[in-house]
Amino acid sequence: MNNELIIDVNPSEVVIALLQEKRLAELNREKSNNNYSVGDIYLGRVKKVMPGLNAAFVDVGYEKDAFLHYLDLGPQASSFIKYTKLVQTGKQTTSNLMYFKYENDIPKDGKIGSVVSSNQNILIQIAKEPISTKGPRITTEISLAGRYIVLIPFSEKISVSQKITTNEEKTRLKKLIQSIKPKNFGVIIRTVAEGKSVADLDADLNDLMAKWNTCYETLKTAQAPHKVLGEIDRTSAILRDMLNASFNSIHVNDQALFEETKTYLRTIAPDKEKIVKLYKGNVPIFDNFGVDKQIKALFGKTVTLKSGGYLIVEHTEALHVIDVNSGNRAKSDNTQEGNALDVNLEAAAEIARQLRLRDMGGIIVIDFIDLHSAENRKILFEKIRDEMAKDRAKHNILPPSKFGLVQITRQRVRPEMNIVTVEKCPSCSGTGEIQASILLEDQIENNLRYITKELNEKTVTLCVHPYIEAYLTKGLFSVKRKWSYKYKCKIKMRPITSYTFLEYHFLNKNEDEIKL
């Protein structure tokens, strides 16, 4: 499969689009000031212990206290709490756990009050980002994820990904890790470690041990609440988790992130360094690669299918509902049952894609077109299961019910991706009243006159909707050419598909917008 990563950097956020065979498969937004990403490690302070909930609220610096349930403590919670106390009092003089004396594992059915108490400092990791009115969900079961392995302090267990199926490879990897891992650290071997050499695994392990040491050094002087160790940014996390031989290009429009990405690739996959390309085009990067158009088509309430069918996606506070409709699809040479199965199979693939794109979590109910044949219902269920297997989020799928409904639960660790695809009316800007559109040409010319005569700009780029660009450049003696002669300036036209119909902007020769 041909995978491309398109990265759009702007002052407030980084937007990352994953294209598979030129089709948008995932869209991630990373705020420039996002301090509560999944994987971040914090030194928090317990604010309240709630015996009725068997949970505690922990201050990690966010406006809402983080939620820590007893089941999220992890069996080694007492060891983590002891380690934190020893480091902060100066009694633990190294990040190495070789001589650290374990505490007993906490019971699975214990009470939160027996483990933590109010005003106690505790080392935690963000398990779920703040969503809506809720604070972060946290855990004390800290782990450090690398390219090939996941490092788990205060554990000796070595686990292998279930997706590695051959017993010989599982045994080989376990023996390799057993020979290089430090004492009192457990390891989960990831799927991408299959076939890798001891040198690759050792380099990854050393990198994670260096992170643990950084965590130790910061913890020594930290005052709660304080971020002890930040997870790598979303771009690097996607590369770490997904990079494989099918990636053939990564395009980024920012010099600094371009260098960072190349450096990161150099450490995890040196042979892939050359696939990173710096985009310098004048057209916005998402416009150039057709991402904006796909976003507009895929994030609305109605999603069309190639066959003529369509999906209706509705969001409520409790769950998400997706309705599958056959639309104007009609095959004279096929039965109603056959048509329904074809539309349902196509819809199943698109729904799996939509769940990844929008990062929809919780309960999803899908109303497929009714199928009367048990065999066809089985085919549909297997199709959904196969398509959802590509999703890295944890999920469960129930077979179609007697009402033809398929229910899916999907893990949500970040706020749902919600993009408004409807636009303000380009004529009235939402007011319900419009200026005469016949005056648009005069408005643009008046602004051009001001720019050339008052601001003395001799090279101007006019960014407009493609329809307006076509009108202004039509014919041998076009409006654009007349303006160039009249105002003795060089005018470049740039069509921008994401603009509203009557929107326009002027840029100077340095590509900076001219404020009017």
KAJODA-V967204 format. One record per helix or strand. SS is the DSSP state (H for helix, E for strand). FROM is the first residue (numbers start at 1). TO is the last residue. Records with the same first field share a line. If there is no record, write none. Layout:
SS: FROM-TO, FROM-TO
//
This chain:
E: 3-9, 13-20, 23-31, 41-50, 55-59, 66-69, 121-128, 131-131, 134-134, 137-139, 144-145, 149-153, 158-160, 185-189, 226-229, 247-252, 276-278, 302-304, 310-315, 319-325, 362-367, 395-397, 405-410, 459-464, 490-495, 504-507, 513-513
H: 70-72, 77-88, 112-114, 167-180, 191-193, 198-221, 234-242, 255-268, 270-275, 285-288, 291-298, 336-358, 374-388, 437-453, 466-472, 479-487
//
